[in-house]
Amino acid sequence: MRKTTIVTALVCLLLLAALTGCGQETPAAGEDPTNGGAPAQAQVVHVHNWGYFIDRDVLGIFEEEYGIRVIYHEFVNNETLYAALQLGGMIADVIIPSDYMIARMIEEEMLYELNFSNIPNYTLIDPRFRSLAFDPENRFSVAYKVGTTGLIYNSAMIPYEITSWSALFDERFAGQILMFNNPRDAFAVALQYLGYDINTINEDEIQEAFELLMEQRSILQAYVMDEIFDKLESGEAWIGPWYAPDFLTMYAHNPDLRFVRPAEGTNFFVNAMVVPRGSENRTNAEKFINFMVRTDIALMNMRAIKYASASYDAAVIFAEELNDLERDVVFVGPEEYALTEVFYHLPSHILELYDRLWIQLRGLS
């Protein structure tokens, strides 16, 4: 495996004080090799997921049905998860990263291949979300949620329609602008605004995006991840980029908020369930993945978090339950989909460039 790059190592070191334990890849004495090396008496599964990304009630249902205790953890972004796994400071059986990070983990041999005989509900996955670029042979992952990024803004504070990423670089909103606190999403906003591919490997284009983000710093209120909920709902900030379905959660608390997919295009993302190497409960992990794909459980999760499920039947039912506003946010029509781009795993020298520039941008050096 490649060593962790500087920025992810810095992030992970902040987390390690709160994380304990590490997994084994081979069974030890008294362990059950059919469950990936877990002690025979242990019936647990450690799940790592994004914040606000599950109906917590489904965890109790799983525990009751399977007799397996769920130990649930949250992570703030893909890079933090990657760093923690690389440095060996966490116990994990199921993790739910995004597409480009899964591709990186596959390349670096950080994931186990799945035993699909333990995941018969895989047949419920929409064919559009199988054989994707990050796992073309469907060996390592099962798609969970899909969606796009976009802009959320407060119409009471910005009384005209926003249609472009340019609003995030507008000095009229100085001190009221939020920005993604992760390099891939933040650079994607700048690249799309400049008219470049979000997967560009042209270093001059990436440098231009960096310079734009450096200029933006003077008018930003904050770099955020889940903090964006409180800031936009309360009116503490006026505008920020975020993941589309979360708008509905914010809108329920503040009806002045508006959502738009900028004209320059947005990112279309797929989050998928995978089993990291070192998992001590692989069979339990696959049972959990199979459970999460089930139509009734996928529907519960969609109703709670509003993200479109990769489970086809559940998504069809959910779409029928939504009003026009909700449906337009959660699901992407053909015209808008044509303007979306999917993140790909980038070459190592480009990832190292991103790391160096992000450290400089965020003042971490």
N, C-alpha and C positions, 0 to 999 in steps of 0.2 A: 504494500500500500504506500501511497505517497505520504510524506509527512504533512502535518497540518500547516497551512499557510499562516502568516503572522497575524492577520486580522482575526481569523477564526480562533486562533490560539488565545489571543487577548480576550475575546468574548468568553471563551470557555473557562478561562481561569477564574473569571468572576462567578461562574456557576458552580465550580467544583466543590466549593465549601458546602453547598446545599445538596450535593449529589454523592451517593455512597454506593460502593459495591461494583463488581464487574463480573461479566459472564465467563463461562468456560466453553470451549468449542468441542470438547470431547468428554464423554461420560466418565465420572469418577466412581470409585467403589460405592455401592449402595444407591446409585442413580439409575433412572429408567431411560435407556437409550432410545426407546420408541417415542419419548417426549423430549427429544433434543438434549438429553442429559439432566433433566429435572429430577430432584429427589422423588422417589416413588410415592411418598406420602403427600408431597406438595401439590396443591391444586390452585395455582395462581397464574395470572397473566398480567404482565406489566405493559401498559399501553401509554404511548406518548403521542399527543395530538396538539393541534393549535388551540389557543384559547377560544372560547365561545363556539366550538366546532362539533358539539355533540349534545344530544338530549341526555342529561345525566340519568334520567329514569331508565334508559335502556341498559345501563350498567347493572342495575338491580335485577332487571328481567333476565339478563345473561347469567348472573350469579345464581338465580333461583332455578333456571332451566338446566344449567350445566354443572352446578356445584363447584364452580371455579371462581375464586375471588379475583376481582379486577382491582389492580393497583394503578390508579389513573394519574398521569402527569401531564403538564402543559409545557409547550415550548413557544418562544416568541417569534422565531423565524428559522428558515432552513439552515442558514449558516451556523446559528447557535447549536442546533441539533447535530449537524455534521461535526462541529468541533468537539462537542461532548462525546460523541461516539468515537472519534479518532483518538481522543486522549484517554479513553477507557474509564470515564468517571460516572457511568450511569448503567443501570440495569434496564434492559428493554427487550420486550418480546414482539410487540407490534409498534411500528412507527408510521406516521402518515405525512411524509414530505411531499413536496411538489415535483412535477415532472422532471425539470432539469437537474434537480438534486438527486432524484432516483437514478437518472442516467449516470451521474458521477459516481454514486455509490456502487452501481453495477460494475462500472469500469474498474473501480478500485477494490473490487471483491469484498465489499462490506455487507452484502446481503446473501441470505440463503435462498436457494430455489424453493419454490412452494410445492407442496404435495397436494395437487388439485383433487385427489381422491378425498381429501378432508374438506374440500371447498366445493361441494356439488352445486351450490347456489351461484357459482360463477356463470352458469347459463343465463342468469337473470340480468347480467351486465349488458347494457346497450352495445351492440356491435361497433358503434362509432367510437367507443372508448376501450376497445381491445386492439392489440397489435399496434400500439402507438409508438412514436419514434423513440421514446425513452426505454421501451421494453418490447421490441418488435416481435419477439417470439413468445410473449406472454409467459415468461418463466418465473418472474420475480414479484409481480405486483398485481393487485386487484384495485381498479379505480374506485374511488369513494365519492368525492364531490368535484364539481366542475363550475367554472364561472369566469367572469372577466373583471378587470380593474376599471376604474372610472374616476370621475370627480364628484365629490359631495360638497355642496356649498349652502350657505344660509341666505335664503332669498330676502329675509328681513334686513340683512346687512348689505347684501349685494343685489339691488333691486333691478337687475337686468339679466338676461339669459346668458349663461356661460356655455360656450361650445368648444373651447380649445384648451389644450394644456398651457397655453400662454398665460392663463390666469394665475398660474403658480409662480410666475416670474414678473407679475405686475406690481409695481411699486405702490399703486393705490391701495393695495391690501397689506402693506408692510406691517409686520407684527401680528398678523391674523392668519398667516399661511402655515400649514403643516406639511410635512414631507415624510415619505417612507423612511424608516430607520433600518433599511437593509440595502445593500449595494445593488443587487440585481433589479429590484423594482424601481429604485430611485434613478438609476442610470437609464432604465427603459423609458421613463417619463421624458427625460431630457433628449434621448435619442429619437423618440417618436416626434417630439416637438420640432426637432431639427430636420426631420424627414429621413432619418436613417433607420436601418433594420436593427431591431433590438438584439439580434444575434451577431451583429457586425464583428468582424475580427480586424477591421481597419483601425489601427491604433490612432491615426489622426482624428477619426470620427469620435472615438472614445475620449480622446483628449479634449475635443471641442465640447463634448457633453460634460466632461469634468469642469471645464472653465465656466460653463453655464451654471452648473450647480454651485460652484464657488461664488459666483456673483449672487446667486439666490440666497446665500447664507445670511446676508445683511438684512433681508426682509422676512426671514423665517421667524415664526414663534418657537417651533420645536420640530425635531425629528421624532417620530412616534411610531409605535405599533398599536397595541390594544388601547393605549391611552387616548387614541383618537375618538373613541366612543364618548367618553366623558366630555372631552373638549368641544366636540361638535354639538352634542346634545344640549349642553349647557349654554352654548353661545360664547364660550371662552375663546374659541377660534372660529373663523368664518369659512374656511375652505381647505380641503386637503384631498389627496388621492387615496383611494382605498378599494377594497374588494366589493364588487357590486351588491351581492346579496345582503351584506351587513348594513347597507343603507336602510333596508326595511326595519331593522331593529332600531336604528337611530331615529328614523322617521316616526316611529310609534311614540317616541319620547319628545320629538320636536318636529311638528308638521311644517315648519318653515324651511326645513331642509329639502334640497333638490338633488337629483342625480342625473349625470350625463356621461355618455361615452364620447370622449372628445373626437372631433372630426379627423384628427391625424391618425387615429387608431388606438387600440388598447391591447393589453395582453390577455389571451385566453389561457386559463390554467387548468390543470388536472392534478388533484391531490389523490394519492393512492396509498393503499395499505401494503406494507412490506415487513419482512422479518429480518432484523439485523443479525449478522454473525455475532455469536456470543449469547444469543437467546438460549435460556435453559428450559424453556417451555414451548417448544416449537409446535407440538400438536395442539396445545391449548391456544396458541396464537392463531393457528389455522382455523380452529373452531370459532374463535372470536371473529375472524375475518368473514367466515361463512355466515355467521349470525348477522353481522352488520350489513350484508348484502341482501338479506331477506326482505321481501317486499314490505311487510308490516313494520319492521324495524327501520328500514330506509325511509319510510313515510313518516314515522315518528321523528326521525332526525331532521327531515326537511321541514316539517311543521315547526320545529323548535328553532332551527338556525337559518332557515330560508334558502340555503344553498341547494342547487339542483343536484340530485343524486345521479350516479352512473347506473343505478338499477332502473331498467327501462319502465317496467310496469308501475313502480312507485312514482317515477317522474311524471308519467302520464296522468295518474290520479291527482298528484299534487297540482299540476298545471291547471286542471279543471277546477280546483278549489280557489284559485287566485283571481283577483280582479285585474283589470287591464294594466294598471300601474305596476302591480306586483309581478305580473307575468313578464312585462317588458324588462324589468330589472333582473329577474332570476334567469330567464331564458333569452337566448340571443337569436334574433331573426336573421335570415339569410344575408340581407344587405349589411347589417352590422357585423356579422361573422366574417364577411369578406374583408373587413378592415382590421381584424384581430391578428395577432401574431403569437405563436407559442414559443416559450423559451426552450432553447436547446443547451445541452452541455457544451461548454466552450473549451478550446485547447488550453493546456496548462499555462502557457505563457500569457494568454489573455486573462485567465483567472488571477494570475499573479499581478498583472497590471491593475485589474480591478481592486485587488487587495491593497496595493500601494496607494492608489488614488483615494480609496475610501478612508484609509488611515489618515491621509492628509486632509481630506474633506472634513472629517469628523474630529480632527485635532487629537487623534489617539497616539501620535508619535511623540 
